[in-house]
């Protein structure tokens, strides 16, 4: 009884902040992934992967203390090692590249679609687990790589059906901040915290008081005024021109864009949805030229790098807001409805023959009435059905029905695949 009670007491809901992907949800996820993958590969990027488990020290040393102390899933394994579920992918990429930097031909263009975990309050656009495209180019320090990485991000949204008017690429440069920090004599030890405060500027009602507490009222006022007064730089205008040559015309200079991670060193950008129902930052990235050097033993040289991360949650919200969601298409193209049990073996053989010709076939073994089997196929949105009974088994001819139009045609078994390929386009 206790075992039964325990089973009955298990929640049917997923863990807070994560999702179950039923077939139609998984279809949308795979649709997004396929467009991400295709665009990256059109630009010459190669896929890589890594475990979701990482040493906690990797993030403690290479990202921000806030991420490690407040937003990671941490535990100590049985060997006494501190482990996290990765909260982002860039430090893992840096570790991997540094480990084989002598063997990797540069420039290296790499991408991955990885699931990442952050322990934070779930809200729209932010969950505790999501999937994220990371695309990075390593070994190029010039503006041409910055332009290319933005073009990849732009290309993914365009591939998903978006018009340039649907989104805006807001770009800034961390070197603007570095110059202001120097001019205003803001201490080195305070700069990372100030940058993170600036990153939350639009979201925090306490921004002004928090910034004043860190740097003082005069420096806080001067920093914000100087940032707001900076409309562009020679570098950012060069970037704009290069993007224009690539057919990208929705870049906007916005010095409020700072990005919260400590490792950014130059260009930073965020892509914003322009739809009034989803007016928010979708994703972003930037240049991080010094991160890989932190992994080199013996003071090895740095490897310049620039990249971005795009999450599946905000991507789906973007598609929904702009009415760009794909129409669900089931994996099965044909269902074989078994009329009588004695025809089951024949139905299975027919299905196998069709699979060898690359037709996706589901066989209904339910023994229900044919009408009920057809209703199941219709509910599953399977476009075609064939009923198989003694008549079909004896004659070797089968009636294919298009459930959307009601059209029927009777064909020999070896003609079914050709008809379906023609009908499905």
KOLNUMI-557196 format. One record per atom (N, C-alpha, C): x, y, z negated. Coordinates in steps of 0.2 Angstrom, whole numbers, plus 5000, padded with zeros to 4 digits. Layout:
BEGIN
XYZ...
***
This chain:
BEGIN
500449945000500050005000500450065000501050064996501450124996501750145003501950085006502250095013501750125018501050105017500550135021500450205020500450225013500250285011500850335013501450305013502050345015501950365023501750315027501650325034501150375035500550365032500050405033500150475031500650485026500850555024501350595028501650555034502050585038501750645042502050705043501750755047501750735054501250755058501250745065501550805068501750855065502050915068502750915068503050945073503850945073504150985067504750975066505051025061505051095063504951135058504851205059505351235064505151275069505651305073505951265079505651205080505851165086505251145089505351115095504751095099504751025101504150995102504050935106503950955113504250915118504050925125503650865128503050885128502550835132502750835139502450795143502650795150502650855154502050895153502050955157502551005154502651005148503151055145503851035148504050975148504650945150504750965158504150965161504150985168504451055169504151095165504351165166505051175164505251145158505951145156506451125162506251065165506751045170506751085176506151125177506151165183506551225182506651255175507051305174507751285174507951225172508651195172508851185179508351165184508551155191508751215194508451275193508551335196509251365193509351355186509951375183510551335186510451275187511051235190511151245197510651255201510751265208511151335209510851385206511251455206511951455204512051425199512751415196513251385201512951325204513351285209513451325216512951365217513051405223513551455223513751475216514251525215514951485214514951415214515551385213515651365206515151365202515351345195515251265194515651235190515651165188515351155182514951095181514651085175515051045170515051065164515351035158514951015152515150985147514750965142515150955135514850955130515150945123514650925118514850895113514450875107514050935104513550925101513150975097513550985090513950935088514350935082514950975083515151025078515751055079516051065071516651075071516951095065516751165062516551175056516251235054516751295054517451275054517951325054518051355061517751325066517751345073517351415073516851415070516351475070516551525065516851495059517051545054517651585056518051555060518651595063518551635069518051615073518051635080517351675082516851675077516251715079516151765074515651765070515451805064515251775058515451795052515351765046514551765045514151805048513451805047513151745050513451725056513251665060513351605055513951605053514151545049513751535042513751595038513451585032512751585031512351625036511651635036511251595041511551575047511151545053511351485055511851445052512051385055511751325050511651265054511451205050512151175048512351175042512951145040512851085035513351045035513350985031514050965030514150925025514850885024514750815026515150795031515050725033515450675028515350615029515650565024516350565024516750595028517450605028517650665024517150705022517250765018517350825023517250825029517350875034516650915034516750985034516251035035516051035043515451025044515151015051514551055052514451085058513851125060513551095066512951105067512651105073512751165077513051165083513251225086512751275087512851335085512451395085512451425092513051425095513151445102513651405105513851425112514251385115514951415117515051475116515651505119516251485115516251475108516851455104517051385106516551335108516651275110517051275117516751315121517151325128517851345127517951395123518551425121519051365119518751325114519151275111519351225117518851205121519051155126519551175131519451245133519951265138520651275135520651295129521351305126521651235125521251185124521551115123521951095129521651115135521951095141522151145146522351205143522451265147523051255153523451205151524051195156523851155162523251115161523051075166522451105170522151155168521551175171521751235176521551225183521651275188521251335187521551395186521251455185521251495192520651535193520151545189519651485189519451475183518951415181518251445181517751415184517051435184516651375181516451385175516151325171515451345169514951295169514251305166514051245163513651255158513251205155512551225152512151175151511451195148511451145142511551185136511651145130511151165125510951125121510451145115510851165109510651225107510951255101510551265095510751275089510351275083510551335079510051375077510151425072509651425067509851425060509351425055509151495054508651515057508351585056507551585056507251635055506551635054506251635061505851585063505551575070505151635071505151655077504751715080504751705087504351745090504251745098504951755101505151705105505751715108506351685105506251675098506851645094506551585090506851525091506751465088507351445085507251395081507851365077508251315082507951295087508351255092508051275099508551285103508351295110508851275115508751275121509151255127509451325130510051325131510351385134510851365140510751405145511251405150511851445148512451425149513051465148513451455154513651515157514051515163514651565162515251545163515851585162516351575167516751625169517251625173517851645169518451605169519051615165519651625170520051665168520651675171520651735176520151775176520151835180519951895175520351945175520252005171519952065174519852065181519652125184518852125184518652185187517952205187517552155192517952125196517552085201517252015197517551995192517351935188516751965184516752025182516152055178515552055183515652085189515152085193514852015195515251965196515051905198514651875193514851875186514451845181513751875181513751945182513051975182512651955188512951945193512651915199512351845198512651805194512451735193511751745189511851785184511251795179510651825184510751875188510251905192510051855197510451805199510251755204509751705201509851685195509451635192508751665191508651725189507951755189507651765196508051785200507751785207507551725210507951665208507851605210507151575207507051605201506451585198505851615200505951665205505351695208505251765207505751795202505651865200505851915205505551975205505752025209506252075205506652115208507152155204506752205200506152225202505752265198505452235191505552165191505352125185505752125179506452145180506952145175507452205176507752215171508252275171508952245168509552255171510152235168510452295165510452295158510752355155511452335153511952385154512652365154512952425150513452405146513952445142514652415142515052445138515752425138515952435131516252385128516452385121517052435120517352445125517952495125517752565123517052575125516852645123516752645115516552595112516552585105517252595102517752555105518352555102518652625102518552665108518752735108518452775103517852765102517452805097517752795089517852725088518052705082518752735080519152735085519852775084519752845083519352875087519252945087518952965080518552925077518152945071518552915065519052885066519452855061519052795057518652755060518352705057518852645055518852625049519352575047519252515051519852475053519752415057519352365053519352355047518952305043518252325043518052385045517352395045517052395052517452385057517152395064516752335066516852275064516452225066515752225063515752245057515052255054514652315057515052375059514752425062514452405069514852365072514552345079513952305078513952255073513352215072512752265070512852315066512352365064512052395071512552415075512252445081511852405086512052335086511752285090510952285087510852295081510152285078509852355077510152405081509952475080509152485081508952455087508252465089507752425085508052375081507552325077507552345070508052385067508052395060507852465058507352465054507152535051507652565046508152525044508652545039509252565042509252565049509952575053510352635050510052695050510352755049510652745042510252725037510552725030511052665029511052615033511552565032512152585036512152615041512752645045513052695040512652735037512952785033513352755027513052705024513352675019514052645020514152625027514752585029515252645031515052695034515552735037515552815035515052825031514952895029514452935033514152985031513653015035513953055041514453085040514753125046514953075051515253025050515552975055514952945058514452925054513852895057513452935062513352995060513053045064513453055071514053065070514453075076514453015080514552955078514552895082513952885086513352895083512752895086512652945092512853005090512753065095513253055101513853025099514353015105514052965109513852905106513552855110513052875115512552905112511952935116512152985121512653015120512953065125513253035131513552975130513952945135513452915140513452935146513052915151513352865156514052865156514352815160515152825160515452775163516252785163516452765170517052775172517252765179517252685180517352645175517352575176516652555177516152575173515452555174515152585181515352635183515152655190515452615195516152595194516452545199516052475199515852455193515452395192514752405196514452465195513752475199513852465206514452495209514552495216514652425219515052385215515152315217514552275217514052285212513452255211513052275217513052335219512652355225512852325231513552315232513752275238513552205238513352175232513052105232512252105232511952165233511252175234510952175227511252195222510952205216510952275214510352295213510152375212509852395206509752345201509352355195509852365189510452385189510952395184510752465181510752465174510652525171511252535165511552595165512052605159511652615153511752585148511452595141511952575136512252635133512752625128512452595121511752585121511552555115511652475115511852455121511952375121512652365118512752325113513352315110513552245109513052205109513052125107513452115100513152075097513352065090513952025088514151985093514751935092515451985091515851955087516451995086516951985092516851935096517451925101517351965107516852005108516752035115517352095115517652105121518152155121518052205127517552195131517452245137516752245139516552235145515952245148515452195143514852225142514352185138513652205142513252155142512552175146512052125143511452155144510852115142510352125147509952075149509452075154508752085150508352135152507752155149507152145154506652115151505952105155505652175155505452195161505052265162504352255161504052195160503352185159503052215153502552245153502352285146502152235141501952175143501752125138502352085136502952095138503452055136504152095136504052155134504552205135505152195130505652155132506152135127506752115130507252105126507952075129507852005130507951975136507951905138508551865136509151895138509751865137510351915139510951895137511551935139512151905138512751945139513351915139513851965139514451945141515051995141515751965142516252015141516951995142517251985135517651925135517951905129518651885130519051935131519751915134520251885129520051895122520551875117520351815113519751785115519551725111519951665112520151655118520551595119521251595116521551655116522151665113522151645106521651645102521551625095521651555094521551515099521651445099522351415101522751465104523451445106523851435100524251385100524751375095525451405097525751435093526451465095526351525098525751565097525751625100525651625108525251575111525151575118524751635121524851645127524551695130523751695130523451745131522751755132522451735139521851705139521551695146520951735146520951785151520351825151519751785153519151805150518551775151517951815151517451795155516751835154516251785156515651795152515151745153514451775150513951725151513351745148512951685146512451695141512051635139511251655140510951615143510151625145509751565142509351585137508951535134508351515137508051445136507451425139506851455137506851475130506251505127506051575130506551615131506351685134506251675141506651625144506551615152505751595153505551555149504851525150504351585148504451625143504051685142504051735148504651745151504651785157504251755162504251695164503851665169503151675168502951665161502251675159502051745161502451795158502251865159502151885166502551855171502551875178502151825182501751785179501351735183501751695188502351675185502851635189502951555187502451535183502551465180502451415186502851365186502751315191502051275190501751255195501251205195501451135194501151105189501451035187501350985192501850945193501850895198502050835195501650775195501850715191502350685194502750635191503250595194502950545199502350525197502050465201501750495207501850475213501550495219500950455221500950395218500350345220500250295214499650285213499450235208499050175211499350115209498950055212498450035206497850035208497350015203497149935205497249895200497249825200496449805199496149775204495449765204495249705200495649655200495549595196496249565194496249525189496849505186497249465191496949425195497249375199497649415204497549485205497949525210498549555207498649545201499149585197499849575200500049515201500649495204500749525211500249525215500349555222500349625221500049665216500049735216500749755213501049715209501749725207502249725212502149665216502649655222502549715227501949735228501849795233502149855230502149865224502449925220503149925221503449865220504149855221504449875228504049845233504149865240504149935241503649975239503650045240504150085236504350055230504950095227505550085230505650035234506250025238506350075244505750095246505650145251505650215248505750225241505850285238505150315236504650275236503950305233503950295226503650345222503650335215502950305213502850245211502250215210502150195203501550205200501350175194500750125195500850065192500350015192499850015186499250015187498750025181498549945179498849925173498749865171498149855166497749905165497249915160496649865160496549835166495949795168495249825167495349895167494649935167494349935174493749955174493349965180493750005185493749995191494050035196493950115195493350125194493150195193493550235187493550195182493950215176494650225178494950175182495650185183495750245188495350255192495450315197495350385193494950385188494850445184495550455180495850405178496450405174497050435179497050415185497450435190497350515192496750535192496550605193496750645187496650615181496850655175497550665175497950615177498650625177498950665183498450685188498650725194499050685199498950615199499250575204498850585210499250605216498850625222498550565226498750505225498550455229498450395225497950355227497750285224497650235229497850175228497650115232497350065227496850035229496549975225496749915228496949865223497249795226496749745222496449705227496049645224496249585229495749545229495849485233495849495240495449545242495349565250496049595252496349635248496949665250497549615250497549575245498049525245498049475251497449455253497349415259497449445265497249505266497349545273498049575273498349595268498949635269498849705271498249735270498049795272497749835266497849895266497749935260497450005261496950025258496550085259496850135254497150195257497550245253497050305252496850325246496450375245496750435243496650495246496950565243496350585238496550595232496050605227495850685227496250725230496150795231495650805236495650775242495250785248494750735249494850675246494350615247494550575253495050595257495150565263495450495262495250445266495450375266495750355272496250315272496550285278496750215276496650165280496850095279497450075283497950055280498550035283498849975281499349945285499749885283500249915278500449865274500949885268501549915271501849895276502449935279502350005282501750025282501550095285501450145279501350115273501150155267501650215266502250195265502750245263502750305268502750285275502850335280502250385280501650355278501050395278501050445272501350425266501350465260501850515261502450505264502950555265502650605270502350585275502050635279501550685276501050645271500550685268500850735262501350705259501650745254502150805256502250795263502750855265503450845264
***
